Every structure is written in C-alpha cells, then in structure tokens.
Amino acid sequence: MLLVEKSKQRLTVFDGRRIVKQYPASTGRNPGDKRREGDYRTPEGEFYVCVKNAKSKYTRALGLSYPSRDDARRGLRDGLITRQDYDRIVQAMDNKRQPPWNTPLGGEIMIHGDRRGGRTTQGCIALEDRDILELFPRIPLGTRVMIQP
C-alpha cells in the first residue's frame, strides 16, 4: 500500500503495517480535495494503480484510479457529469480498470518523477527521478493508494 500525506508532502510505502520506505513528494499547487478538471488539486481518498507508464515524459508514471466511485457520485449529484459518465466510472471501478479521464471531474492523476526538488504539480504526486525509478518496478497494477489531506 502507498500512503500520500499531502500536509507532510510525503509518500510512504507499506508492506502490511510495516513501513518499507518514505519519499518526499510534491502535490497540487492548490489545497483541498480535487473537484474538477483544472483545479490544480490532488484528489483525496482511496485509489489503486490502474496504469504503469515506463515511457512517461516525467521519467516513470503510476496512473491512479481517479475519479473514484465517490468522486463520480459527487459529480453526478452536483451536475458536473452525466449519468453515462457516472456509469462508465463505476463500471471501471467494478472491473479494477482505468476510469475515464476525460470527464469534467478531470483525470490522469499520476505518481511520477520530475519533482525538481519540491515544485508543485497540477494535481499529480511528483517524486524525485531517482525515487520513481526505485519505486516503479516494485509497484504492481492494483496496488492500493491512500491520499490524505
């Protein structure tokens, strides 16, 4: 399991309850939970690794399952997404696949390299290149990721 603590700008790798390693991590430039595309916030909640990109322009990238079922429920309730968008997101969650990243809720939230010593992101979680190179091969698809404020 991976734990991202936005307030501490830290990513922790767990093996069960045991801490394996901690890395400095940068998150979105705006505080709070992600609500929509372009808000420069990192989402909060429980996700899983749904994509691995070894050829990312940010060194390596682990794609997260945002928007989640909870995000879809909120988006539908607030009129941000259609029932069709909601159904597509829920179906992806049910099948542990990548949810649609092209809705007004945003998407393509990654844990990636190119942190450059602490710069903020547009909503992703950025690690130093050496850290994502170390982490990437050890994290399988489906790995649980918790993001806390």
FENZIFEN-V124750 format. One record per residue. N is the residue number from 1. SS is DSSP state (@ for helix, = for strand, . for the rest). OMEGA is omega as a letter, one per 40 degrees, with the letter a starting at -180 (* if undefined). D_FIRST is the distance of its C-alpha to the first C-alpha in whole Angstrom. Layout:
{{N | SS | OMEGA | D_FIRST} {N | SS | OMEGA | D_FIRST}}
This chain:
{{1 | . | i | 0} {2 | = | i | 4} {3 | = | i | 7} {4 | = | i | 10} {5 | = | a | 13} {6 | @ | a | 16} {7 | @ | i | 19} {8 | @ | a | 17} {9 | . | a | 17} {10 | = | i | 14} {11 | = | i | 10} {12 | = | i | 8} {13 | = | i | 6} {14 | = | i | 5} {15 | = | a | 7} {16 | . | i | 7} {17 | . | a | 9} {18 | = | i | 10} {19 | = | i | 10} {20 | = | a | 10} {21 | = | i | 11} {22 | = | a | 12} {23 | = | i | 14} {24 | = | a | 16} {25 | . | i | 16} {26 | = | a | 18} {27 | . | a | 18} {28 | = | a | 21} {29 | . | i | 24} {30 | . | i | 25} {31 | . | i | 24} {32 | . | a | 22} {33 | . | i | 20} {34 | . | i | 21} {35 | . | a | 24} {36 | . | i | 26} {37 | . | i | 26} {38 | . | a | 27} {39 | . | i | 27} {40 | . | i | 25} {41 | . | i | 22} {42 | . | a | 18} {43 | . | i | 17} {44 | . | i | 15} {45 | = | a | 13} {46 | = | a | 10} {47 | = | i | 10} {48 | = | i | 9} {49 | = | a | 10} {50 | = | a | 14} {51 | = | i | 16} {52 | = | a | 16} {53 | = | i | 19} {54 | . | a | 20} {55 | . | a | 23} {56 | . | i | 22} {57 | . | i | 25} {58 | . | i | 22} {59 | . | i | 22} {60 | . | a | 18} {61 | = | i | 16} {62 | = | a | 13} {63 | = | a | 14} {64 | = | a | 13} {65 | . | i | 14} {66 | . | e | 16} {67 | . | i | 19} {68 | . | i | 17} {69 | @ | i | 19} {70 | @ | i | 20} {71 | @ | i | 21} {72 | @ | i | 23} {73 | @ | i | 25} {74 | @ | a | 25} {75 | @ | i | 27} {76 | @ | i | 29} {77 | @ | a | 30} {78 | . | i | 31} {79 | . | i | 33} {80 | . | a | 30} {81 | . | i | 30} {82 | . | i | 32} {83 | @ | i | 31} {84 | @ | i | 31} {85 | @ | i | 28} {86 | @ | a | 27} {87 | @ | i | 27} {88 | @ | i | 26} {89 | @ | a | 22} {90 | @ | i | 22} {91 | @ | i | 23} {92 | @ | i | 20} {93 | @ | a | 18} {94 | @ | a | 19} {95 | . | i | 19} {96 | . | i | 16} {97 | . | i | 18} {98 | . | i | 18} {99 | . | i | 20} {100 | . | a | 23} {101 | . | a | 23} {102 | . | i | 27} {103 | . | i | 27} {104 | . | i | 28} {105 | . | a | 25} {106 | . | a | 24} {107 | . | a | 21} {108 | . | i | 20} {109 | . | a | 17} {110 | = | i | 15} {111 | = | a | 13} {112 | = | i | 16} {113 | . | i | 19} {114 | . | i | 22} {115 | . | i | 21} {116 | . | i | 25} {117 | . | i | 24} {118 | . | i | 23} {119 | . | i | 25} {120 | . | a | 23} {121 | = | i | 22} {122 | . | i | 23} {123 | . | i | 20} {124 | . | i | 18} {125 | = | a | 15} {126 | = | i | 17} {127 | . | i | 16} {128 | . | a | 19} {129 | @ | a | 20} {130 | @ | a | 20} {131 | @ | i | 16} {132 | @ | i | 15} {133 | @ | i | 18} {134 | @ | a | 16} {135 | @ | a | 12} {136 | @ | a | 13} {137 | . | a | 14} {138 | . | a | 11} {139 | . | i | 9} {140 | . | i | 10} {141 | . | i | 11} {142 | . | i | 10} {143 | . | i | 6} {144 | = | i | 5} {145 | = | i | 6} {146 | = | i | 8} {147 | = | a | 11} {148 | = | i | 13} {149 | . | * | 17}}
